[in-house]
Amino acid sequence: MKELAQKAQLTVEDVQLLLGVSQSHAYKVIRELNKELTDKGFYVVRGKVSQKFFNEKFYGINRWEG
């Protein structure tokens, strides 16, 4: 399994771990972020979210860059 820092897409389990929330809330976060991406014209994978977009929305930066 890839380390979290190497993943392009975060799963619901990754979002749960990063935010410390329940599975249902993690799915809600993913749905909201993916809706925002589709509104901008991006393709998304259901149940996963771009790690870069997640980090930008929650931390303001891509926290995995040096």
Order of alpha helices (4+ residues) and beta strands (2+ residues): beta-alpha-alpha-beta-alpha
